[in-house]
Amino acid sequence: MQALALAEVQPGHSFVSLKWFRDQFLPQQHAWAQSTSDRHTALREAIARGWILLDRLANPKNPAFPTTALRSNRAKPEVQRALGQSTAAGWGFKPIVLSGEPISETMLRDRG
């Protein structure tokens, strides 16, 4: 997961190509990824578990052949943990405290 997160922020890349990531970037990041079959197995498992999402994009070099792009599924708690992010953060929602009675009581009273 860390390798994909690193690939996602590479300068000059607007997306992470599956082929580039699998065949070039991943083997540079991990010794275990020197094995073609190990790379394929690891990516298939991560995709099956929903940790990696796939998108089909127009190929900037050859529009007749779409590109498969990868991205980390940061909504998954497992991915958040692997990337060292807090799983409690959720969508960034932080409740605010209001003075007075709860709005539900106000609404029920106004409905009569």
N, CA, C and O atoms as CSV, one atom per row, in Angstrom:
chain,resi,resn,atom,element,x,y,z
A,1,MET,N,N,0.822,-1.187,0.000
A,1,MET,CA,C,0.000,0.000,0.000
A,1,MET,C,C,0.872,1.259,0.000
A,1,MET,O,O,0.550,2.249,-0.658
A,2,GLN,N,N,1.975,1.207,0.744
A,2,GLN,CA,C,2.845,2.381,0.802
A,2,GLN,C,C,3.440,2.674,-0.565
A,2,GLN,O,O,3.599,3.838,-0.933
A,3,ALA,N,N,3.772,1.632,-1.326
A,3,ALA,CA,C,4.357,1.834,-2.653
A,3,ALA,C,C,3.358,2.534,-3.572
A,3,ALA,O,O,3.739,3.439,-4.314
A,4,LEU,N,N,2.103,2.137,-3.536
A,4,LEU,CA,C,1.099,2.790,-4.379
A,4,LEU,C,C,0.871,4.223,-3.930
A,4,LEU,O,O,0.741,5.120,-4.762
A,5,ALA,N,N,0.821,4.446,-2.633
A,5,ALA,CA,C,0.650,5.815,-2.127
A,5,ALA,C,C,1.809,6.698,-2.580
A,5,ALA,O,O,1.606,7.863,-2.922
A,6,LEU,N,N,3.010,6.155,-2.585
A,6,LEU,CA,C,4.180,6.901,-3.061
A,6,LEU,C,C,4.086,7.161,-4.561
A,6,LEU,O,O,4.413,8.254,-5.025
A,7,ALA,N,N,3.644,6.171,-5.313
A,7,ALA,CA,C,3.494,6.330,-6.762
A,7,ALA,C,C,2.431,7.373,-7.100
A,7,ALA,O,O,2.550,8.080,-8.100
A,8,GLU,N,N,1.403,7.470,-6.278
A,8,GLU,CA,C,0.314,8.420,-6.541
A,8,GLU,C,C,0.764,9.875,-6.460
A,8,GLU,O,O,0.125,10.754,-7.039
A,9,VAL,N,N,1.852,10.135,-5.750
A,9,VAL,CA,C,2.305,11.519,-5.586
A,9,VAL,C,C,3.578,11.818,-6.390
A,9,VAL,O,O,4.227,12.840,-6.170
A,10,GLN,N,N,3.925,10.934,-7.310
A,10,GLN,CA,C,5.109,11.168,-8.141
A,10,GLN,C,C,4.901,12.400,-9.019
A,10,GLN,O,O,3.861,12.535,-9.663
A,11,PRO,N,N,5.880,13.293,-9.046
A,11,PRO,CA,C,5.760,14.477,-9.905
A,11,PRO,C,C,5.615,14.073,-11.379
A,11,PRO,O,O,6.269,13.148,-11.859
A,12,GLY,N,N,4.759,14.781,-12.057
A,12,GLY,CA,C,4.568,14.537,-13.482
A,12,GLY,C,C,3.593,13.435,-13.823
A,12,GLY,O,O,3.367,13.155,-15.000
A,13,HIS,N,N,3.006,12.799,-12.810
A,13,HIS,CA,C,2.025,11.744,-13.070
A,13,HIS,C,C,0.650,12.196,-12.604
A,13,HIS,O,O,0.465,12.551,-11.440
A,14,SER,N,N,-0.316,12.180,-13.523
A,14,SER,CA,C,-1.678,12.526,-13.133
A,14,SER,C,C,-2.468,11.284,-12.720
A,14,SER,O,O,-3.556,11.393,-12.154
A,15,PHE,N,N,-1.912,10.101,-13.008
A,15,PHE,CA,C,-2.513,8.842,-12.589
A,15,PHE,C,C,-1.408,7.796,-12.527
A,15,PHE,O,O,-0.303,8.016,-13.023
A,16,VAL,N,N,-1.716,6.650,-11.910
A,16,VAL,CA,C,-0.757,5.552,-11.805
A,16,VAL,C,C,-1.222,4.432,-12.728
A,16,VAL,O,O,-2.262,3.815,-12.498
A,17,SER,N,N,-0.455,4.180,-13.757
A,17,SER,CA,C,-0.764,3.110,-14.701
A,17,SER,C,C,-0.469,1.758,-14.067
A,17,SER,O,O,0.576,1.574,-13.443
A,18,LEU,N,N,-1.390,0.813,-14.226
A,18,LEU,CA,C,-1.209,-0.529,-13.686
A,18,LEU,C,C,0.090,-1.142,-14.195
A,18,LEU,O,O,0.887,-1.649,-13.406
A,19,LYS,N,N,0.308,-1.098,-15.505
A,19,LYS,CA,C,1.492,-1.733,-16.092
A,19,LYS,C,C,2.780,-1.088,-15.572
A,19,LYS,O,O,3.714,-1.798,-15.200
A,20,TRP,N,N,2.842,0.234,-15.540
A,20,TRP,CA,C,4.026,0.937,-15.046
A,20,TRP,C,C,4.281,0.607,-13.582
A,20,TRP,O,O,5.410,0.316,-13.188
A,21,PHE,N,N,3.219,0.655,-12.782
A,21,PHE,CA,C,3.362,0.377,-11.352
A,21,PHE,C,C,3.834,-1.054,-11.123
A,21,PHE,O,O,4.772,-1.290,-10.360
A,22,ARG,N,N,3.191,-1.994,-11.776
A,22,ARG,CA,C,3.493,-3.413,-11.578
A,22,ARG,C,C,4.893,-3.781,-12.085
A,22,ARG,O,O,5.636,-4.485,-11.402
A,23,ASP,N,N,5.246,-3.308,-13.271
A,23,ASP,CA,C,6.470,-3.768,-13.913
A,23,ASP,C,C,7.703,-2.912,-13.629
A,23,ASP,O,O,8.827,-3.403,-13.725
A,24,GLN,N,N,7.507,-1.639,-13.282
A,24,GLN,CA,C,8.665,-0.775,-13.076
A,24,GLN,C,C,8.778,-0.256,-11.649
A,24,GLN,O,O,9.812,-0.429,-11.004
A,25,PHE,N,N,7.727,0.374,-11.158
A,25,PHE,CA,C,7.805,1.043,-9.859
A,25,PHE,C,C,7.873,0.060,-8.693
A,25,PHE,O,O,8.739,0.186,-7.827
A,26,LEU,N,N,6.976,-0.907,-8.665
A,26,LEU,CA,C,6.908,-1.851,-7.546
A,26,LEU,C,C,8.214,-2.629,-7.352
A,26,LEU,O,O,8.667,-2.752,-6.214
A,27,PRO,N,N,8.843,-3.162,-8.414
A,27,PRO,CA,C,10.114,-3.872,-8.210
A,27,PRO,C,C,11.236,-2.981,-7.664
A,27,PRO,O,O,12.164,-3.477,-7.025
A,28,GLN,N,N,11.155,-1.685,-7.910
A,28,GLN,CA,C,12.151,-0.763,-7.367
A,28,GLN,C,C,11.943,-0.530,-5.871
A,28,GLN,O,O,12.879,-0.159,-5.163
A,29,GLN,N,N,10.732,-0.744,-5.399
A,29,GLN,CA,C,10.387,-0.461,-4.008
A,29,GLN,C,C,10.568,-1.644,-3.081
A,29,GLN,O,O,10.878,-1.459,-1.904
A,30,HIS,N,N,10.380,-2.869,-3.587
A,30,HIS,CA,C,10.389,-4.052,-2.722
A,30,HIS,C,C,11.159,-5.195,-3.375
A,30,HIS,O,O,11.005,-5.456,-4.568
A,31,ALA,N,N,11.985,-5.869,-2.588
A,31,ALA,CA,C,12.749,-7.014,-3.089
A,31,ALA,C,C,11.823,-8.160,-3.506
A,31,ALA,O,O,12.088,-8.837,-4.499
A,32,TRP,N,N,10.729,-8.384,-2.746
A,32,TRP,CA,C,9.824,-9.480,-3.084
A,32,TRP,C,C,9.177,-9.278,-4.448
A,32,TRP,O,O,8.745,-10.244,-5.077
A,33,ALA,N,N,9.107,-8.024,-4.911
A,33,ALA,CA,C,8.429,-7.712,-6.172
A,33,ALA,C,C,9.307,-7.989,-7.390
A,33,ALA,O,O,8.907,-7.694,-8.516
A,34,GLN,N,N,10.497,-8.552,-7.180
A,34,GLN,CA,C,11.327,-8.944,-8.314
A,34,GLN,C,C,10.684,-10.113,-9.057
A,34,GLN,O,O,10.920,-10.302,-10.251
A,35,SER,N,N,9.886,-10.882,-8.361
A,35,SER,CA,C,9.189,-12.017,-8.956
A,35,SER,C,C,7.901,-11.551,-9.630
A,35,SER,O,O,7.035,-10.957,-8.987
A,36,THR,N,N,7.784,-11.820,-10.917
A,36,THR,CA,C,6.585,-11.435,-11.676
A,36,THR,C,C,5.332,-12.057,-11.081
A,36,THR,O,O,4.311,-11.385,-10.933
A,37,SER,N,N,5.405,-13.330,-10.740
A,37,SER,CA,C,4.208,-13.999,-10.203
A,37,SER,C,C,3.827,-13.431,-8.837
A,37,SER,O,O,2.640,-13.314,-8.534
A,38,ASP,N,N,4.809,-13.078,-8.009
A,38,ASP,CA,C,4.504,-12.482,-6.708
A,38,ASP,C,C,3.841,-11.118,-6.870
A,38,ASP,O,O,2.922,-10.786,-6.123
A,39,ARG,N,N,4.294,-10.331,-7.831
A,39,ARG,CA,C,3.667,-9.020,-8.089
A,39,ARG,C,C,2.226,-9.198,-8.524
A,39,ARG,O,O,1.332,-8.519,-8.018
A,40,HIS,N,N,1.998,-10.104,-9.455
A,40,HIS,CA,C,0.637,-10.340,-9.949
A,40,HIS,C,C,-0.281,-10.822,-8.829
A,40,HIS,O,O,-1.415,-10.360,-8.703
A,41,THR,N,N,0.216,-11.752,-8.020
A,41,THR,CA,C,-0.584,-12.288,-6.915
A,41,THR,C,C,-0.926,-11.198,-5.907
A,41,THR,O,O,-2.075,-11.081,-5.481
A,42,ALA,N,N,0.063,-10.404,-5.527
A,42,ALA,CA,C,-0.166,-9.342,-4.539
A,42,ALA,C,C,-1.164,-8.314,-5.054
A,42,ALA,O,O,-2.048,-7.887,-4.312
A,43,LEU,N,N,-1.036,-7.914,-6.306
A,43,LEU,CA,C,-1.971,-6.929,-6.865
A,43,LEU,C,C,-3.375,-7.504,-6.989
A,43,LEU,O,O,-4.349,-6.824,-6.668
A,44,ARG,N,N,-3.493,-8.748,-7.450
A,44,ARG,CA,C,-4.819,-9.377,-7.549
A,44,ARG,C,C,-5.499,-9.434,-6.187
A,44,ARG,O,O,-6.690,-9.149,-6.071
A,45,GLU,N,N,-4.740,-9.802,-5.157
A,45,GLU,CA,C,-5.321,-9.893,-3.817
A,45,GLU,C,C,-5.754,-8.520,-3.306
A,45,GLU,O,O,-6.843,-8.385,-2.748
A,46,ALA,N,N,-4.913,-7.501,-3.492
A,46,ALA,CA,C,-5.253,-6.151,-3.033
A,46,ALA,C,C,-6.485,-5.611,-3.761
A,46,ALA,O,O,-7.312,-4.924,-3.163
A,47,ILE,N,N,-6.602,-5.921,-5.038
A,47,ILE,CA,C,-7.774,-5.490,-5.814
A,47,ILE,C,C,-9.017,-6.249,-5.341
A,47,ILE,O,O,-10.081,-5.655,-5.169
A,48,ALA,N,N,-8.881,-7.557,-5.132
A,48,ALA,CA,C,-10.016,-8.372,-4.670
A,48,ALA,C,C,-10.513,-7.919,-3.296
A,48,ALA,O,O,-11.712,-7.967,-3.025
A,49,ARG,N,N,-9.601,-7.482,-2.433
A,49,ARG,CA,C,-9.985,-7.023,-1.091
A,49,ARG,C,C,-10.521,-5.591,-1.097
A,49,ARG,O,O,-11.009,-5.099,-0.079
A,50,GLY,N,N,-10.427,-4.933,-2.241
A,50,GLY,CA,C,-10.930,-3.562,-2.343
A,50,GLY,C,C,-9.951,-2.516,-1.846
A,50,GLY,O,O,-10.330,-1.360,-1.659
A,51,TRP,N,N,-8.700,-2.898,-1.629
A,51,TRP,CA,C,-7.689,-1.951,-1.155
A,51,TRP,C,C,-7.189,-1.069,-2.293
A,51,TRP,O,O,-6.767,0.067,-2.076
A,52,ILE,N,N,-7.244,-1.605,-3.502
A,52,ILE,CA,C,-6.834,-0.858,-4.698
A,52,ILE,C,C,-8.038,-0.777,-5.622
A,52,ILE,O,O,-8.718,-1.774,-5.865
A,53,LEU,N,N,-8.293,0.415,-6.130
A,53,LEU,CA,C,-9.384,0.635,-7.067
A,53,LEU,C,C,-8.820,0.789,-8.473
A,53,LEU,O,O,-7.735,1.340,-8.657
A,54,LEU,N,N,-9.559,0.302,-9.459
A,54,LEU,CA,C,-9.155,0.385,-10.856
A,54,LEU,C,C,-10.044,1.366,-11.603
A,54,LEU,O,O,-11.245,1.457,-11.349
A,55,ASP,N,N,-9.442,2.089,-12.519
A,55,ASP,CA,C,-10.173,2.991,-13.401
A,55,ASP,C,C,-9.682,2.772,-14.822
A,55,ASP,O,O,-8.507,2.473,-15.035
A,56,ARG,N,N,-10.564,2.917,-15.785
A,56,ARG,CA,C,-10.167,2.865,-17.198
A,56,ARG,C,C,-10.099,4.301,-17.690
A,56,ARG,O,O,-11.077,5.043,-17.596
A,57,LEU,N,N,-8.944,4.691,-18.214
A,57,LEU,CA,C,-8.735,6.051,-18.696
A,57,LEU,C,C,-8.299,6.031,-20.144
A,57,LEU,O,O,-7.752,5.042,-20.631
A,58,ALA,N,N,-8.548,7.139,-20.828
A,58,ALA,CA,C,-8.040,7.274,-22.189
A,58,ALA,C,C,-6.514,7.282,-22.128
A,58,ALA,O,O,-5.920,7.987,-21.312
A,59,ASN,N,N,-5.901,6.508,-22.982
A,59,ASN,CA,C,-4.443,6.427,-23.030
A,59,ASN,C,C,-3.900,7.687,-23.703
A,59,ASN,O,O,-4.195,7.937,-24.872
A,60,PRO,N,N,-3.108,8.486,-22.976
A,60,PRO,CA,C,-2.607,9.722,-23.572
A,60,PRO,C,C,-1.658,9.475,-24.746
A,60,PRO,O,O,-1.506,10.341,-25.608
A,61,LYS,N,N,-1.023,8.315,-24.788
A,61,LYS,CA,C,-0.087,8.012,-25.877
A,61,LYS,C,C,-0.761,7.310,-27.047
A,61,LYS,O,O,-0.353,7.474,-28.197
A,62,ASN,N,N,-1.798,6.523,-26.749
A,62,ASN,CA,C,-2.491,5.785,-27.801
A,62,ASN,C,C,-3.965,5.659,-27.431
A,62,ASN,O,O,-4.354,4.696,-26.770
A,63,PRO,N,N,-4.796,6.625,-27.849
A,63,PRO,CA,C,-6.214,6.647,-27.447
A,63,PRO,C,C,-7.004,5.392,-27.818
A,63,PRO,O,O,-8.047,5.125,-27.220
A,64,ALA,N,N,-6.532,4.629,-28.783
A,64,ALA,CA,C,-7.248,3.413,-29.188
A,64,ALA,C,C,-7.163,2.319,-28.124
A,64,ALA,O,O,-7.968,1.388,-28.123
A,65,PHE,N,N,-6.188,2.431,-27.219
A,65,PHE,CA,C,-6.000,1.426,-26.180
A,65,PHE,C,C,-6.076,2.092,-24.808
A,65,PHE,O,O,-5.102,2.706,-24.370
A,66,PRO,N,N,-7.220,1.982,-24.119
A,66,PRO,CA,C,-7.365,2.602,-22.796
A,66,PRO,C,C,-6.324,2.077,-21.800
A,66,PRO,O,O,-5.810,0.967,-21.935
A,67,THR,N,N,-6.037,2.900,-20.815
A,67,THR,CA,C,-5.084,2.565,-19.766
A,67,THR,C,C,-5.852,2.181,-18.503
A,67,THR,O,O,-6.871,2.792,-18.180
A,68,THR,N,N,-5.363,1.176,-17.798
A,68,THR,CA,C,-5.910,0.834,-16.489
A,68,THR,C,C,-5.105,1.591,-15.451
A,68,THR,O,O,-3.887,1.432,-15.361
A,69,ALA,N,N,-5.784,2.410,-14.670
A,69,ALA,CA,C,-5.133,3.209,-13.634
A,69,ALA,C,C,-5.489,2.655,-12.261
A,69,ALA,O,O,-6.576,2.115,-12.056
A,70,LEU,N,N,-4.560,2.799,-11.329
A,70,LEU,CA,C,-4.742,2.338,-9.953
A,70,LEU,C,C,-4.839,3.522,-9.017
A,70,LEU,O,O,-4.286,4.590,-9.281
A,71,ARG,N,N,-5.551,3.319,-7.917
A,71,ARG,CA,C,-5.518,4.296,-6.829
A,71,ARG,C,C,-5.852,3.580,-5.530
A,71,ARG,O,O,-6.609,2.611,-5.503
A,72,SER,N,N,-5.267,4.085,-4.460
A,72,SER,CA,C,-5.510,3.509,-3.134
A,72,SER,C,C,-6.933,3.811,-2.702
A,72,SER,O,O,-7.427,4.921,-2.898
A,73,ASN,N,N,-7.586,2.825,-2.118
A,73,ASN,CA,C,-8.938,3.019,-1.594
A,73,ASN,C,C,-8.824,3.481,-0.146
A,73,ASN,O,O,-8.915,2.679,0.784
A,74,ARG,N,N,-8.627,4.768,0.028
A,74,ARG,CA,C,-8.393,5.333,1.358
A,74,ARG,C,C,-9.629,5.303,2.263
A,74,ARG,O,O,-9.547,5.664,3.437
A,75,ALA,N,N,-10.762,4.876,1.726
A,75,ALA,CA,C,-11.960,4.733,2.553
A,75,ALA,C,C,-11.907,3.455,3.392
A,75,ALA,O,O,-12.643,3.328,4.370
A,76,LYS,N,N,-11.051,2.516,3.020
A,76,LYS,CA,C,-10.929,1.254,3.747
A,76,LYS,C,C,-10.063,1.441,4.995
A,76,LYS,O,O,-8.959,1.977,4.896
A,77,PRO,N,N,-10.538,1.013,6.158
A,77,PRO,CA,C,-9.738,1.136,7.382
A,77,PRO,C,C,-8.381,0.449,7.280
A,77,PRO,O,O,-7.398,0.941,7.833
A,78,GLU,N,N,-8.315,-0.702,6.567
A,78,GLU,CA,C,-7.040,-1.411,6.425
A,78,GLU,C,C,-6.016,-0.557,5.676
A,78,GLU,O,O,-4.833,-0.552,6.014
A,79,VAL,N,N,-6.483,0.158,4.664
A,79,VAL,CA,C,-5.594,1.032,3.886
A,79,VAL,C,C,-5.161,2.213,4.746
A,79,VAL,O,O,-3.995,2.607,4.725
A,80,GLN,N,N,-6.087,2.768,5.491
A,80,GLN,CA,C,-5.756,3.886,6.380
A,80,GLN,C,C,-4.686,3.482,7.377
A,80,GLN,O,O,-3.735,4.228,7.609
A,81,ARG,N,N,-4.837,2.291,7.972
A,81,ARG,CA,C,-3.834,1.809,8.931
A,81,ARG,C,C,-2.487,1.598,8.248
A,81,ARG,O,O,-1.453,1.986,8.791
A,82,ALA,N,N,-2.489,0.986,7.061
A,82,ALA,CA,C,-1.241,0.718,6.341
A,82,ALA,C,C,-0.511,2.014,5.984
A,82,ALA,O,O,0.717,2.046,5.910
A,83,LEU,N,N,-1.282,3.075,5.767
A,83,LEU,CA,C,-0.686,4.362,5.402
A,83,LEU,C,C,-0.442,5.252,6.617
A,83,LEU,O,O,-0.007,6.396,6.483
A,84,GLY,N,N,-0.728,4.713,7.807
A,84,GLY,CA,C,-0.484,5.467,9.034
A,84,GLY,C,C,-1.469,6.589,9.264
A,84,GLY,O,O,-1.151,7.570,9.936
A,85,GLN,N,N,-2.673,6.456,8.708
A,85,GLN,CA,C,-3.706,7.464,8.888
A,85,GLN,C,C,-4.674,6.993,9.963
A,85,GLN,O,O,-4.861,5.793,10.167
A,86,SER,N,N,-5.276,7.938,10.636
A,86,SER,CA,C,-6.241,7.609,11.679
A,86,SER,C,C,-7.513,7.089,11.041
A,86,SER,O,O,-8.059,7.715,10.132
A,87,THR,N,N,-7.985,5.949,11.514
A,87,THR,CA,C,-9.251,5.413,11.007
A,87,THR,C,C,-10.435,6.099,11.653
A,87,THR,O,O,-11.561,5.963,11.175
A,88,ALA,N,N,-10.203,6.839,12.738
A,88,ALA,CA,C,-11.295,7.525,13.433
A,88,ALA,C,C,-11.649,8.847,12.769
A,88,ALA,O,O,-12.680,9.442,13.081
A,89,ALA,N,N,-10.802,9.310,11.858
A,89,ALA,CA,C,-11.026,10.612,11.242
A,89,ALA,C,C,-12.273,10.635,10.366
A,89,ALA,O,O,-12.907,11.678,10.211
A,90,GLY,N,N,-12.620,9.496,9.800
A,90,GLY,CA,C,-13.809,9.444,8.963
A,90,GLY,C,C,-13.728,10.421,7.815
A,90,GLY,O,O,-12.693,10.526,7.156
A,91,TRP,N,N,-14.794,11.126,7.572
A,91,TRP,CA,C,-14.850,12.087,6.468
A,91,TRP,C,C,-14.391,13.467,6.903
A,91,TRP,O,O,-14.548,14.432,6.156
A,92,GLY,N,N,-13.838,13.576,8.074
A,92,GLY,CA,C,-13.389,14.869,8.552
A,92,GLY,C,C,-14.490,15.623,9.280
A,92,GLY,O,O,-14.336,16.808,9.575
A,93,PHE,N,N,-15.595,14.953,9.571
A,93,PHE,CA,C,-16.711,15.590,10.252
A,93,PHE,C,C,-16.392,15.744,11.730
A,93,PHE,O,O,-16.031,14.781,12.407
A,94,LYS,N,N,-16.529,16.961,12.215
A,94,LYS,CA,C,-16.349,17.212,13.640
A,94,LYS,C,C,-17.599,17.911,14.144
A,94,LYS,O,O,-17.888,19.033,13.727
A,95,PRO,N,N,-18.355,17.259,15.044
A,95,PRO,CA,C,-19.578,17.886,15.537
A,95,PRO,C,C,-19.267,19.179,16.289
A,95,PRO,O,O,-18.234,19.302,16.948
A,96,ILE,N,N,-20.169,20.122,16.176
A,96,ILE,CA,C,-20.005,21.368,16.924
A,96,ILE,C,C,-21.056,21.419,18.028
A,96,ILE,O,O,-22.141,20.852,17.900
A,97,VAL,N,N,-20.723,22.091,19.086
A,97,VAL,CA,C,-21.630,22.207,20.226
A,97,VAL,C,C,-22.399,23.514,20.076
A,97,VAL,O,O,-21.809,24.583,19.923
A,98,LEU,N,N,-23.727,23.410,20.123
A,98,LEU,CA,C,-24.588,24.584,20.042
A,98,LEU,C,C,-25.240,24.813,21.393
A,98,LEU,O,O,-25.556,23.867,22.114
A,99,SER,N,N,-25.436,26.066,21.720
A,99,SER,CA,C,-26.126,26.353,22.979
A,99,SER,C,C,-27.623,26.192,22.771
A,99,SER,O,O,-28.116,26.264,21.646
A,100,GLY,N,N,-28.332,25.975,23.854
A,100,GLY,CA,C,-29.787,25.822,23.771
A,100,GLY,C,C,-30.183,24.366,23.710
A,100,GLY,O,O,-29.374,23.461,23.917
A,101,GLU,N,N,-31.476,24.168,23.415
A,101,GLU,CA,C,-31.997,22.812,23.381
A,101,GLU,C,C,-31.607,22.120,22.072
A,101,GLU,O,O,-31.265,22.786,21.094
A,102,PRO,N,N,-31.658,20.779,22.053
A,102,PRO,CA,C,-31.372,20.059,20.813
A,102,PRO,C,C,-32.365,20.449,19.721
A,102,PRO,O,O,-33.542,20.680,19.998
A,103,ILE,N,N,-31.894,20.519,18.498
A,103,ILE,CA,C,-32.761,20.949,17.381
A,103,ILE,C,C,-33.943,19.995,17.199
A,103,ILE,O,O,-35.010,20.410,16.746
A,104,SER,N,N,-33.759,18.724,17.549
A,104,SER,CA,C,-34.863,17.775,17.420
A,104,SER,C,C,-36.032,18.175,18.321
A,104,SER,O,O,-37.191,18.021,17.936
A,105,GLU,N,N,-35.735,18.685,19.510
A,105,GLU,CA,C,-36.803,19.127,20.411
A,105,GLU,C,C,-37.504,20.356,19.852
A,105,GLU,O,O,-38.727,20.466,19.936
A,106,THR,N,N,-36.743,21.275,19.284
A,106,THR,CA,C,-37.320,22.478,18.687
A,106,THR,C,C,-38.261,22.094,17.547
A,106,THR,O,O,-39.371,22.618,17.449
A,107,MET,N,N,-37.818,21.182,16.692
A,107,MET,CA,C,-38.634,20.765,15.545
A,107,MET,C,C,-39.916,20.077,15.999
A,107,MET,O,O,-40.986,20.349,15.455
A,108,LEU,N,N,-39.825,19.190,16.989
A,108,LEU,CA,C,-41.008,18.508,17.472
A,108,LEU,C,C,-42.006,19.486,18.103
A,108,LEU,O,O,-43.216,19.348,17.927
A,109,ARG,N,N,-41.492,20.460,18.828
A,109,ARG,CA,C,-42.361,21.453,19.452
A,109,ARG,C,C,-43.053,22.294,18.379
A,109,ARG,O,O,-44.249,22.566,18.485
A,110,ASP,N,N,-42.320,22.706,17.354
A,110,ASP,CA,C,-42.891,23.547,16.297
A,110,ASP,C,C,-43.919,22.794,15.464
A,110,ASP,O,O,-44.827,23.417,14.914
A,111,ARG,N,N,-43.805,21.480,15.353
A,111,ARG,CA,C,-44.760,20.702,14.586
A,111,ARG,C,C,-46.088,20.585,15.310
A,111,ARG,O,O,-47.113,20.281,14.700
A,112,GLY,N,N,-46.066,20.829,16.620
A,112,GLY,CA,C,-47.279,20.873,17.406
A,112,GLY,C,C,-47.804,19.585,17.756
A,112,GLY,O,O,-48.834,19.499,18.424
